[in-house]
Amino acid sequence: MILCTGNSCRSQMAEGFLKAFDGDLEVYSAGTNPSAEVHPKAVAVMKELGVDISHGKPENVNQYISQAFDYVITVCDHAKETCPVFAGEVKQRLHIGFDDPAEATGSEAEIMETFRRVRNEILVDFFRWYQTELKNK
């Protein structure tokens, strides 16, 4: 479970990357206060790397509260602070935080550069985590 506030950018990108790394992984993402849609710029920058998250839909974490997860990973400070207690077993909680690209300001080029920077940080950090924690288990 990848958890963020809006479930429109960071958690969707992390979910997309994990599924791209290993199609056998069961990956979910959700938000503590989900947005109406996946951010179009997140979809665009992921598409640049061949990862399609256009069919993602922001979901509320409350619908997953009773499920068990091997990992619950927060990707923003707000979600870390407000992460609910899961009724299902959670084997490990982690925080791998990133800036919110949806808050980027400036020209269109500057905003897209922020989305690309955050996407690349998510790729590096989640690939490293996947390689060390999941790949050979």
C-alpha positions in Angstrom: 0.0 0.0 0.0 1.4 3.3 -1.1 -0.2 6.1 0.9 -0.3 9.8 0.1 -2.7 12.7 0.8 -4.4 13.1 -2.6 -3.4 9.9 -4.3 -3.1 11.9 -7.5 0.7 12.2 -8.1 3.4 10.6 -5.9 1.5 7.5 -4.8 0.2 6.9 -8.3 3.7 7.2 -9.7 5.2 4.9 -7.1 2.4 2.3 -7.7 3.0 2.5 -11.5 6.8 2.0 -11.1 6.4 -1.0 -8.7 4.0 -2.7 -11.1 6.4 -2.0 -14.0 9.3 -3.5 -12.0 7.4 -6.7 -11.3 4.0 -7.6 -12.8 3.4 -10.2 -10.1 3.4 -7.6 -7.3 0.1 -6.8 -5.7 0.3 -3.0 -5.3 -2.3 -0.5 -4.2 -2.3 3.2 -3.6 -4.7 5.4 -1.7 -5.0 8.8 -0.1 -6.1 10.2 3.2 -8.0 12.9 1.3 -8.2 11.6 -2.3 -8.4 14.0 -5.3 -11.0 13.7 -8.0 -8.5 12.4 -10.6 -4.9 11.4 -11.2 -3.0 14.6 -12.0 -2.6 14.9 -15.8 1.0 16.0 -15.5 1.8 12.9 -13.5 0.3 10.8 -16.2 2.3 12.7 -18.8 5.7 12.4 -17.2 5.2 8.7 -16.4 4.2 8.1 -20.1 7.6 9.6 -21.0 9.1 6.6 -19.4 6.6 4.1 -20.8 4.6 3.7 -17.7 0.8 4.2 -18.1 -1.0 5.4 -15.0 -3.8 7.0 -17.0 -6.3 4.4 -15.7 -5.6 5.0 -12.1 -8.3 6.4 -9.9 -7.6 8.1 -6.5 -9.1 6.0 -3.7 -9.7 6.6 -0.1 -7.5 4.7 2.3 -10.5 4.0 4.5 -11.7 1.3 2.1 -8.5 -0.7 2.8 -8.4 -0.3 6.6 -9.4 -3.9 7.2 -6.9 -5.5 4.7 -3.5 -6.9 5.6 -0.4 -5.5 3.9 3.2 -6.5 3.9 4.1 -2.9 3.6 2.4 0.5 4.1 4.6 3.2 2.6 3.8 6.8 3.0 5.2 9.1 0.4 4.3 12.5 1.9 4.7 13.9 5.4 0.9 14.6 5.8 0.0 11.0 5.1 2.7 9.9 7.5 1.3 12.1 10.2 -2.3 11.1 9.6 -1.8 7.4 8.5 -4.7 5.5 9.9 -4.4 2.4 12.0 -5.1 -0.6 9.9 -7.3 -3.4 11.3 -5.5 -5.9 9.1 -2.0 -6.9 9.9 0.7 -4.5 8.5 4.1 -6.2 8.6 6.2 -3.0 8.1 5.5 0.7 7.8 8.0 2.9 5.9 8.2 6.5 5.0 9.9 7.5 1.7 9.0 11.1 1.3 8.9 13.4 -1.8 7.9 16.9 -2.6 4.4 17.4 -3.9 4.8 18.3 -7.6 1.1 19.4 -7.7 2.3 22.4 -5.6 4.9 23.5 -8.2 4.7 27.1 -9.5 6.3 28.9 -12.3 6.1 28.5 -16.1 4.7 25.4 -17.7 8.2 24.3 -18.4 9.3 24.8 -14.7 6.2 22.9 -13.4 6.9 20.0 -15.8 10.5 20.0 -14.7 9.3 19.6 -11.0 7.1 16.7 -12.0 10.0 15.1 -13.8 12.3 15.6 -10.9 9.9 14.1 -8.4 9.1 11.2 -10.8 12.9 10.5 -11.1 13.4 10.6 -7.4 10.5 8.1 -6.9 12.0 5.9 -9.6 15.4 5.8 -7.9 14.2 5.4 -4.4 11.5 2.8 -5.1 13.8 0.8 -7.5 16.4 0.7 -4.7 13.8 -0.4 -2.2 12.4 -3.0 -4.6 15.9 -4.4 -5.3 16.8 -4.7 -1.6 13.5 -5.6 0.0 11.4 -7.5 -2.6 13.2 -8.8 -5.6 14.8 -11.8 -4.1 12.2 -12.7 -1.5 
